Amino acid sequence: MIPKLNSYKEKWNVQSDDVIKPGLIAIEEALTRVGNPENKLQVVHLAGTNGKGSTLTFLESIAKGHGLRVGKFMSPCILDVHDQIQVEGQAMTEAEMNQVFQQMHAAELSGKLTDFELLTVAAFLHFVASNVDIALIEAGMGGLLDSTNVVTPIVSIIPSIALEHTNFLGDTIESIAHHKAGIIKQDRSVIIGELPLEAKNIVYQEASKKHASVLELNHQFYVKQENEGESYEHKDKRLCITKLTRTMKGAHQANNMALAITAFLEVATTLELQVSKEAIQKAVKNATILGRFEEILPYIFLDGAHNPASAEKLIETIKHEFPEEQITFVIGILADKAVKEILHQFEQVSDYFYFVDFNNPRAMAAQKMFELSNASHKAVLEDYVQFLKRQSESKSRTIVSGSLYLLTEVRSRLKNI
């Protein structure tokens, strides 16, 4: 359930299903009813297991640094439905949400869409009304059959591919890759990060069918560690940008930064923009994202590692940022995730775990997580707000992780203490 969405649905009598229904027929019919706003936008489309949000954040910062008016559609929400759709970094206002719901009501969309499909339509309508120069669109799940896959983007980005949503996307890397590669469009470039070989093969096969060029990290473009930050190099464009210093922690964020810079170069070519190295340097430093190693209180970090691949990246970041320090985890995970594997990965860097219940119908019970954990110091935590406050006051390094939905709840509650 998306917080505050139902109030708009009730006010405007626009019903939608709180379920996942892969496929494009319903969304295409709905968009036709509202005048196909998606065809009036310049778009960058992102799909992938991990790294979409971070890559999008770097790209947004770079685009804004070059004077572009940027819209972005992402999921899940941070606090409520308004922040899934943003223009110039500002969440939709109540008045703006009412305006798009009025349009959807007039188009008689009630009962025809899922919640996510309805929000996809709302995002396109809002971006057109807001006259954005570029819309950054993050696929909700998969890619091929995701409701966002109605766009024809300037460029597509696939940062990573790993097992996820296996009940919808299949239980092999090849099947997952088939869905992610579904966002590749005819004669449009696709930018990819470090992918498993079997996934990369699928992407290249799909790109070949669509006559789409593939720009691959560590092939056409590179990022390297240097004395004064990092450097980015694009061989084909003969471009090198030095002294890149990220605020976003973790070695994996260097790759996401490189993907974003490469995507912006494609955008700049299409929109006939002059690329500024200085603007990119400043944008990279300014880029930050909620829920990615975010320090919400002193010594208290939120990180949305919700699958084995992102858990591995979080572990790498912990080892780099806090070597030899004792780490405490506060964990809540959706039951359809690889919970046991995620917990065992976290147990590589800590033996102190507290499990919590949070408000989501898909959440695994804290007691069940407790039983799956091999940690020697573990407990089910009833009042995590007071616990986190005490941990902060005692300077005990603590990481809240497992689900972005948990992070949304924790952030909201901690803001009120």
Steps between C-alpha positions, in 0.01 A plus 500: 500500500631844402446754783238769419415360156162373614385845610532626140339188359202548732472875442495466122328161484789348305541139603811289436629163622770465766653205311770434243376423149789492250404611150460814290150474349320677786755780537511561123121530484499735799770723354307525175199624697706785651672606177821294515705738716793253494558588134551867587797435729875455461574197717780297657372157604664293774453133589716271709522308824708754692645842426200655321428757771863601548567526126183705460611731783842565343336559162242737646772705669708518181200597285395772746859624505468560126183703543246230410161477666484141624209274585546160664271205570629239744382236743432423770410826669716661766222637721181481293359498148596864430876440498493221239442772240730803520591802292817692581540282809162608639231243572159551342280729703145414604368747243709343223390149594137612499549647153626175346234296680237732358639426152500125566147514634382689191669237281302228680803302612329367813527124534731459201844512664716384789628754753842515334350538153283783629806675644685451171222686318504768771876545462483551123212748532684696769826513305326636192309758707826600669680540166805293602799485269581139592306229686693231688279191523581205725335166419295365787571130444687328220475710186346319204149485649535791743251782453782751445610312187275708277764767447749542218800634690808689389697226674430205730711402802538157662736538800485139624318170464452241775224268618191687624120476479545141384127429528439755221828517308622140513758325715808522276736784418415451132129548566559810712731640230233440235263725695760770570616503138139558401551874550745515208338684209559508126810702403541638855814442707503296819757556776588204722698449817681188617264215405537123540617346173173317438307825553738700282453252216123549514539879497733492199265265314203729559703809407604334175138428411412866561812642330576666834860582589623371838719722718657276764682599818872421471473469121387830345531695824692467827528639849831492685620591849763775501679716757240775478177303488396298195528549126251413228604419144287439190716356221269564205434861598863558600381655824673487838364657818729505804464602867160337546420478873184319606293561811320169444708230671603160370719384213190388308386863486799579278348268240159662535661841459671384180172363361331833572775708335487276193121534483523876527742512208232325291239748624729793423550379145125464441411833662802675346648606834856611570651265759672670794762298690474745789122456520543122508762521776270717711193285428675178601601654832149634565316177417347329803220247537280406792534142613846441355736498797302798630592624849158578644631560857859512625636144464168373357497410129219398267582280201246332277692176438209268422655220296828303509671720240427827683584334835842416359554864400396617847748259660779637278411855603492410871842336477642806325336770714502332845785247511534321834191674644214311663186526287143445619227418248130581527328289234160471333462316169217411262416129514537454123869596514796263550484567874726223627774583248483873577525438875796267457678764294443765768632253759842527331548842661289482815371267768248750643153492343162643595196402292192719461149483361393778264183604327494309172285196416802331337727547803649191663417477871785609727479169687546307177813702412627438853466125442683517165795694642824332608613800708593428862369839621148547363156612614160610377473876553164647596584873516770571245463879527620518859763233429647699211497817707696323777743354245564846362556651842744222594687538168424140402531459123163363384364421154129465422452290190308230315211685335446845355151488650652458846730795433201715405329414829815552710577836337146621558500397866849632575404841362245527782730426794 
